Amino acid sequence: MAETVMTRGTPWKVILTFALPMMAASLLQQLYNTADTLIIGNFESEQALAAVGACAYLTGLFVGIAMALALGAGICVSQAYGAKDYPKAQQFAGAGSLLVILIGFVMAVTAFCLSRPLLEHLIAVPDEILEDAVLYAHIYAVGIFFQFGYCAFSSQLRAIGDSKTTMYILLLTTILNILLDLLFVAGFHWGVAGVAIATVISQCFSSAWENI
């Protein structure tokens, strides 16, 4: 682990330098569904727009769960890292990341299996857009695994004081998501499936780049 010093310099500057990239990354994380909604709203029907918008509750839920679990795993890493016990910090990082990824796999399967009843009964999605909403949710569920993987590894970086790397990765993948949305929706006319596939590909890249 590369050492990152956060105990030197003016405290408010150090805290602000660390916090601002985290805030920007959180906003970028939420832009995936927003970009899907804006692009499909401009190039597809109102029904397609409503279907993607109806899934925002589910996507927001899984993003929140992934970030919360990863944050909890990162606490142990930061404590060991602050105590300069680097071997233990590496152990916590490995075990925490593995746990979050395994939970991500379970959540992906759960989301795929329960998306229809959740959309139909809990969110009460109208029948005329239900099938499109379920299609988006099913494809999006595949990307949940990669989303949890990204959150797991980004949490470890933040635990040692690096909040900029994850922001840069999310910025790149957000741009990638928008470009793929335009290609799949405006170019290939894949509709709801197109924006969902674009999101999954972008999440896959964010998880992969985090480990490079």
C-alpha positions as a Python dict, from the first residue, in 0.01 Angstrom:
ca = {
    (1, 'M'): (0, 0, 0),
    (2, 'A'): (130, 343, -91),
    (3, 'E'): (140, 576, 203),
    (4, 'T'): (-91, 876, 196),
    (5, 'V'): (-37, 1136, 467),
    (6, 'M'): (-344, 1317, 598),
    (7, 'T'): (-198, 1443, 926),
    (8, 'R'): (26, 1712, 779),
    (9, 'G'): (-71, 2062, 676),
    (10, 'T'): (-369, 2281, 762),
    (11, 'P'): (-650, 2053, 886),
    (12, 'W'): (-937, 2219, 698),
    (13, 'K'): (-742, 2210, 371),
    (14, 'V'): (-656, 1843, 414),
    (15, 'I'): (-1018, 1755, 497),
    (16, 'L'): (-1156, 1961, 210),
    (17, 'T'): (-909, 1812, -38),
    (18, 'F'): (-1019, 1465, 68),
    (19, 'A'): (-1393, 1536, 94),
    (20, 'L'): (-1456, 1721, -233),
    (21, 'P'): (-1358, 1429, -461),
    (22, 'M'): (-1577, 1200, -249),
    (23, 'M'): (-1874, 1432, -293),
    (24, 'A'): (-1811, 1457, -667),
    (25, 'A'): (-1785, 1077, -694),
    (26, 'S'): (-2117, 1033, -513),
    (27, 'L'): (-2286, 1271, -756),
    (28, 'L'): (-2132, 1093, -1054),
    (29, 'Q'): (-2253, 758, -916),
    (30, 'Q'): (-2609, 891, -928),
    (31, 'L'): (-2569, 1020, -1283),
    (32, 'Y'): (-2592, 673, -1438),
    (33, 'N'): (-2971, 653, -1407),
    (34, 'T'): (-3008, 1027, -1470),
    (35, 'A'): (-2819, 998, -1800),
    (36, 'D'): (-3031, 697, -1898),
    (37, 'T'): (-3347, 894, -1826),
    (38, 'L'): (-3242, 1207, -2014),
    (39, 'I'): (-3122, 1026, -2326),
    (40, 'I'): (-3410, 783, -2357),
    (41, 'G'): (-3649, 1071, -2294),
    (42, 'N'): (-3512, 1253, -2596),
    (43, 'F'): (-3487, 961, -2838),
    (44, 'E'): (-3759, 715, -2734),
    (45, 'S'): (-4125, 714, -2631),
    (46, 'E'): (-4279, 847, -2312),
    (47, 'Q'): (-4345, 488, -2205),
    (48, 'A'): (-3976, 404, -2230),
    (49, 'L'): (-3887, 714, -2030),
    (50, 'A'): (-4140, 626, -1760),
    (51, 'A'): (-4010, 267, -1742),
    (52, 'V'): (-3651, 377, -1681),
    (53, 'G'): (-3763, 641, -1432),
    (54, 'A'): (-3966, 384, -1241),
    (55, 'C'): (-3648, 181, -1181),
    (56, 'A'): (-3469, 475, -1018),
    (57, 'Y'): (-3594, 364, -675),
    (58, 'L'): (-3439, 19, -719),
    (59, 'T'): (-3110, 143, -864),
    (60, 'G'): (-3077, 399, -586),
    (61, 'L'): (-3140, 129, -327),
    (62, 'F'): (-2863, -97, -457),
    (63, 'V'): (-2616, 190, -492),
    (64, 'G'): (-2686, 284, -130),
    (65, 'I'): (-2640, -73, -6),
    (66, 'A'): (-2313, -113, -198),
    (67, 'M'): (-2171, 214, -66),
    (68, 'A'): (-2275, 140, 293),
    (69, 'L'): (-2121, -208, 296),
    (70, 'A'): (-1800, -84, 135),
    (71, 'L'): (-1776, 202, 383),
    (72, 'G'): (-1805, -39, 674),
    (73, 'A'): (-1530, -259, 532),
    (74, 'G'): (-1308, 44, 480),
    (75, 'I'): (-1325, 148, 845),
    (76, 'C'): (-1119, -153, 955),
    (77, 'V'): (-863, -81, 683),
    (78, 'S'): (-828, 284, 781),
    (79, 'Q'): (-781, 198, 1149),
    (80, 'A'): (-506, -53, 1075),
    (81, 'Y'): (-347, 179, 820),
    (82, 'G'): (-351, 470, 1065),
    (83, 'A'): (-177, 250, 1321),
    (84, 'K'): (87, 169, 1052),
    (85, 'D'): (0, -198, 1076),
    (86, 'Y'): (16, -245, 699),
    (87, 'P'): (-3, -627, 692),
    (88, 'K'): (-325, -616, 892),
    (89, 'A'): (-458, -336, 670),
    (90, 'Q'): (-397, -556, 366),
    (91, 'Q'): (-574, -848, 535),
    (92, 'F'): (-875, -630, 615),
    (93, 'A'): (-877, -492, 260),
    (94, 'G'): (-875, -839, 106),
    (95, 'A'): (-1136, -986, 339),
    (96, 'G'): (-1359, -679, 322),
    (97, 'S'): (-1348, -662, -57),
    (98, 'L'): (-1422, -1033, -88),
    (99, 'L'): (-1720, -1005, 146),
    (100, 'V'): (-1866, -705, -37),
    (101, 'I'): (-1823, -875, -375),
    (102, 'L'): (-1989, -1195, -252),
    (103, 'I'): (-2280, -992, -117),
    (104, 'G'): (-2291, -813, -452),
    (105, 'F'): (-2335, -1146, -629),
    (106, 'V'): (-2621, -1238, -394),
    (107, 'M'): (-2781, -897, -442),
    (108, 'A'): (-2753, -928, -821),
    (109, 'V'): (-2934, -1262, -818),
    (110, 'T'): (-3191, -1126, -572),
    (111, 'A'): (-3251, -815, -782),
    (112, 'F'): (-3299, -1023, -1096),
    (113, 'C'): (-3548, -1257, -929),
    (114, 'L'): (-3744, -996, -733),
    (115, 'S'): (-3746, -704, -976),
    (116, 'R'): (-4087, -792, -1122),
    (117, 'P'): (-4275, -829, -790),
    (118, 'L'): (-4102, -522, -647),
    (119, 'L'): (-4190, -308, -947),
    (120, 'E'): (-4541, -446, -978),
    (121, 'H'): (-4651, -453, -615),
    (122, 'L'): (-4417, -234, -409),
    (123, 'I'): (-4357, 51, -654),
    (124, 'A'): (-4692, -8, -831),
    (125, 'V'): (-4562, 46, -1184),
    (126, 'P'): (-4853, 76, -1434),
    (127, 'D'): (-4916, -224, -1657),
    (128, 'E'): (-4841, -35, -1978),
    (129, 'I'): (-4476, 23, -1879),
    (130, 'L'): (-4423, -277, -1651),
    (131, 'E'): (-4256, -501, -1910),
    (132, 'D'): (-4008, -231, -2014),
    (133, 'A'): (-3932, -154, -1649),
    (134, 'V'): (-3872, -523, -1574),
    (135, 'L'): (-3647, -551, -1880),
    (136, 'Y'): (-3437, -256, -1762),
    (137, 'A'): (-3421, -396, -1407),
    (138, 'H'): (-3319, -743, -1525),
    (139, 'I'): (-3031, -611, -1736),
    (140, 'Y'): (-2929, -364, -1466),
    (141, 'A'): (-2916, -652, -1213),
    (142, 'V'): (-2620, -799, -1403),
    (143, 'G'): (-2424, -479, -1338),
    (144, 'I'): (-2492, -484, -964),
    (145, 'F'): (-2210, -735, -919),
    (146, 'F'): (-1964, -495, -1086),
    (147, 'Q'): (-2106, -203, -890),
    (148, 'F'): (-2036, -378, -562),
    (149, 'G'): (-1688, -464, -686),
    (150, 'Y'): (-1617, -101, -769),
    (151, 'C'): (-1744, 17, -431),
    (152, 'A'): (-1538, -246, -249),
    (153, 'F'): (-1209, -141, -404),
    (154, 'S'): (-1282, 233, -403),
    (155, 'S'): (-1352, 209, -30),
    (156, 'Q'): (-1006, 64, 27),
    (157, 'L'): (-847, 355, -160),
    (158, 'R'): (-1042, 608, 44),
    (159, 'A'): (-945, 425, 361),
    (160, 'I'): (-580, 510, 296),
    (161, 'G'): (-656, 869, 200),
    (162, 'D'): (-694, 846, -180),
    (163, 'S'): (-1031, 988, -282),
    (164, 'K'): (-924, 1127, -620),
    (165, 'T'): (-861, 803, -808),
    (166, 'T'): (-1221, 685, -771),
    (167, 'M'): (-1351, 1026, -878),
    (168, 'Y'): (-1142, 1014, -1198),
    (169, 'I'): (-1258, 660, -1275),
    (170, 'L'): (-1623, 753, -1221),
    (171, 'L'): (-1582, 1061, -1439),
    (172, 'L'): (-1446, 848, -1723),
    (173, 'T'): (-1713, 579, -1688),
    (174, 'T'): (-1991, 837, -1665),
    (175, 'I'): (-1874, 983, -1997),
    (176, 'L'): (-1852, 628, -2135),
    (177, 'N'): (-2207, 558, -2017),
    (178, 'I'): (-2341, 869, -2190),
    (179, 'L'): (-2162, 785, -2516),
    (180, 'L'): (-2288, 427, -2509),
    (181, 'D'): (-2640, 550, -2430),
    (182, 'L'): (-2630, 768, -2739),
    (183, 'L'): (-2488, 485, -2951),
    (184, 'F'): (-2734, 219, -2836),
    (185, 'V'): (-3043, 439, -2819),
    (186, 'A'): (-2997, 706, -3087),
    (187, 'G'): (-2785, 488, -3316),
    (188, 'F'): (-2906, 130, -3275),
    (189, 'H'): (-3257, 213, -3142),
    (190, 'W'): (-3236, -49, -2868),
    (191, 'G'): (-3457, 157, -2638),
    (192, 'V'): (-3478, 57, -2272),
    (193, 'A'): (-3245, -238, -2326),
    (194, 'G'): (-2986, -5, -2478),
    (195, 'V'): (-2954, 226, -2179),
    (196, 'A'): (-2946, -70, -1940),
    (197, 'I'): (-2669, -241, -2139),
    (198, 'A'): (-2472, 85, -2151),
    (199, 'T'): (-2494, 111, -1772),
    (200, 'V'): (-2377, -247, -1720),
    (201, 'I'): (-2079, -201, -1953),
    (202, 'S'): (-1982, 122, -1778),
    (203, 'Q'): (-2005, -43, -1436),
    (204, 'C'): (-1791, -330, -1562),
    (205, 'F'): (-1522, -87, -1676),
    (206, 'S'): (-1533, 107, -1349),
    (207, 'S'): (-1475, -214, -1153),
    (208, 'A'): (-1194, -324, -1389),
    (209, 'W'): (-1014, 11, -1393),
    (210, 'E'): (-1026, 26, -1015),
    (211, 'N'): (-800, -280, -1006),
    (212, 'I'): (-548, -168, -1270),
}
